Amino acid sequence: MRYRDVTPGIFLERPNRFIALVETSGGVETVHVKNTGRCRELLVPGARVYLEPSENPRRRTRFDLIAVVKPSTGVLFNIDSAAPNKVAAEWLARGGYSKVVPEYSYGSSRIDFYMEGPEGRHLMEVKGCTLEVEGVGYFPDAPTERGVKHLRELARAASEGYNAALAFVVQMEGVTQVLPNAATHPEFGAALAEARIAGVDVIRLLCRVEPGEIEIIREER
């Protein structure tokens, strides 16, 4: 997945979860933050960030904030919440499936992907991981009742014969382990443990991350 016309900048502040002030070569811009998570350890005043121009010329904010260099480590993080599903779709297209259907209705949820292949029917929910502490990834960085609901739907699907999986797209390099963030949302951790017992596969999709590009390079379990 590639971005276009990426512009560097310096993060100044985040007045609310939707917008940030960024200093660019053309002056201070109010930009849209493509991640409603907290990102407190990333969006620190003075952090180097990267912006993509909006495709909507009428929008009030001209740019989207898509990536940030973590000040404490110098590691580049893609924080675009739309990126995980896009790169997962690219990865699945290379996976040998005969059918890949995004936004598949199952139960009372829309699961990110339904696939058919030699091993039968598959359901896969995708979650982006942007929280890292001492080389370990954690999810979520804010409570997610929707995430808990998806895990319970996947557990049900596994009991019905689907190959059900939760895929963490790791949006930074150097992290090979993702754990549930029990301190932030213990219910998610409990639901993940129950899903594993029910037969849901938990996988990590590790990425190559650059200011203007993100790509899944391998799968780990």
C-alpha positions in Angstrom: 0.0 0.0 0.0 1.4 3.3 -1.1 0.6 6.9 -0.2 0.9 9.8 -2.6 2.8 13.1 -2.2 3.9 12.5 1.4 4.8 15.6 3.3 7.0 15.7 6.4 6.2 17.8 9.4 6.6 18.3 13.2 3.7 17.5 15.5 2.7 20.3 17.8 -0.5 19.3 19.6 -3.7 17.3 19.3 -6.7 19.5 20.4 -9.0 16.5 20.1 -8.9 12.9 18.8 -9.8 13.9 15.2 -7.3 16.7 14.5 -3.7 17.8 15.2 -1.6 20.9 14.6 1.5 20.1 12.5 4.3 22.5 11.5 5.2 22.0 7.8 7.4 23.9 5.4 4.4 25.9 4.4 3.3 26.9 7.9 1.2 25.3 10.7 -1.6 23.1 9.3 -4.6 21.7 11.1 -4.7 18.0 9.9 -7.0 15.1 10.2 -5.6 12.3 12.4 -6.4 8.9 10.8 -6.5 7.1 14.1 -9.0 7.8 17.0 -6.9 5.8 19.4 -4.9 7.6 22.2 -1.4 7.3 20.6 -0.1 9.2 23.6 3.4 7.8 23.5 3.6 8.7 19.8 2.0 12.0 19.3 4.4 14.0 21.5 5.2 17.7 20.8 8.2 17.8 18.5 7.7 14.3 17.0 8.4 13.9 13.3 5.2 13.1 11.4 4.2 12.4 7.8 1.1 13.7 6.0 -0.8 12.7 2.9 -3.0 15.3 1.1 -6.7 14.7 1.2 -8.4 13.6 -2.0 -11.3 15.9 -1.1 -10.5 19.5 -2.1 -13.5 20.8 -0.2 -12.5 19.3 3.1 -11.5 21.7 5.9 -8.3 19.8 6.7 -6.0 19.6 3.7 -3.9 16.7 5.0 -4.2 13.3 6.8 -1.6 12.4 9.5 -0.6 8.9 8.5 2.8 8.1 10.3 4.9 9.3 13.2 8.4 8.6 14.4 8.3 7.5 18.1 10.5 10.1 19.9 11.7 7.7 22.5 13.0 5.1 20.1 13.2 6.6 16.6 11.0 3.9 15.2 8.5 4.8 12.4 4.9 3.9 13.2 2.1 3.9 10.6 -1.0 5.1 12.5 -3.5 5.1 9.6 -6.4 3.1 11.0 -7.5 2.3 7.4 -4.2 0.8 6.5 -4.5 -2.7 8.2 -7.5 -3.7 6.1 -6.0 -2.4 2.9 -2.7 -4.2 3.4 -4.5 -7.4 4.6 -6.6 -7.3 1.4 -3.3 -7.1 -0.7 -1.8 -9.9 1.3 -4.9 -12.2 0.9 -4.9 -11.5 -2.8 -1.6 -13.3 -2.9 -2.7 -16.1 -0.6 -4.2 -18.6 -3.1 -7.8 -18.2 -2.1 -10.5 -18.8 -4.7 -12.7 -16.1 -3.2 -12.1 -13.1 -0.9 -15.1 -11.1 0.3 -14.5 -8.0 2.5 -17.0 -6.8 5.1 -18.7 -10.1 5.3 -22.0 -10.3 7.3 -21.9 -13.0 10.0 -24.2 -13.2 13.0 -24.8 -9.6 14.1 -21.4 -8.4 12.9 -19.5 -7.5 9.7 -16.3 -9.5 9.8 -13.4 -8.0 7.8 -12.9 -10.9 5.4 -14.5 -14.1 4.3 -12.3 -16.4 2.2 -12.7 -19.7 0.4 -9.8 -22.0 -0.4 -8.4 -25.5 -0.3 -8.9 -25.7 3.4 -12.5 -24.6 3.3 -14.3 -21.5 4.5 -12.4 -18.8 6.5 -13.4 -15.7 8.5 -10.7 -13.2 9.5 -11.0 -10.1 11.6 -8.2 -7.6 11.3 -6.9 -5.3 14.1 -4.1 -2.7 13.7 -1.5 -2.7 16.4 0.1 0.7 17.0 0.9 0.4 20.7 4.4 -0.8 21.6 6.2 -1.0 24.9 9.8 -2.2 25.1 9.5 -4.2 21.9 6.2 -5.8 22.6 3.0 -4.8 20.8 -0.3 -4.4 22.7 -3.9 -4.2 21.6 -6.1 -2.3 22.2 -4.8 1.1 23.2 -8.3 2.1 24.1 -11.4 0.0 25.2 -13.1 -1.7 22.3 -16.5 -3.3 22.9 -16.6 -3.9 19.1 -13.4 -5.9 19.3 -14.9 -8.1 22.1 -18.0 -8.6 20.0 -15.9 -9.7 17.0 -14.0 -12.2 19.1 -17.2 -13.8 20.3 -18.5 -14.0 16.8 -15.3 -15.6 15.6 -15.5 -18.2 18.5 -19.0 -19.0 17.3 -17.8 -19.3 13.7 -15.0 -21.7 14.8 -17.6 -23.9 16.5 -19.6 -24.0 13.2 -16.6 -25.3 11.2 -15.1 -22.1 9.9 -11.4 -21.5 9.9 -11.6 -18.4 12.1 -8.7 -16.0 12.7 -7.9 -12.8 14.4 -5.1 -11.0 12.6 -3.0 -8.3 14.2 -1.4 -6.1 11.5 1.7 -4.8 13.3 2.2 -1.2 12.0 5.8 -0.8 13.0 9.0 -2.8 12.5 10.8 -4.7 15.2 7.8 -6.1 17.1 7.1 -9.8 16.8 4.8 -10.3 19.8 1.4 -8.9 20.4 -0.4 -9.2 23.7 -3.8 -8.2 24.9 -3.7 -4.9 26.8 -5.4 -6.1 29.9 -4.6 -2.9 31.8 -6.7 -0.9 29.4 -9.4 -3.4 28.5 -9.4 -6.6 30.6 -12.6 -7.8 28.9 -10.8 -7.9 25.5 -8.1 -10.1 27.1 -10.6 -12.5 28.5 -12.5 -12.7 25.2 -9.3 -13.4 23.4 -8.4 -16.2 25.7 -11.9 -17.7 25.3 -11.6 -17.4 21.5 -8.3 -19.3 21.4 -9.9 -22.1 23.4 -12.8 -22.2 21.0 -10.3 -22.7 18.1 -9.8 -19.1 16.8 -6.3 -18.7 15.3 -4.4 -15.6 16.4 -1.8 -14.4 13.9 0.6 -11.5 13.5 1.1 -9.9 10.2 4.5 -8.2 10.3 5.0 -5.2 8.0 7.7 -3.2 6.3 6.9 0.4 7.2 8.1 3.5 5.4 6.8 7.1 5.4 4.9 6.6 2.2 4.3 2.8 2.2 3.3 -0.1 4.3 3.4 -3.8 3.3 2.9 -7.1 5.0 6.1 -9.1 4.6 5.3 -12.2 6.7 2.9 -14.0 9.0 3.7 -15.4 12.4 1.7 -17.4 14.9 
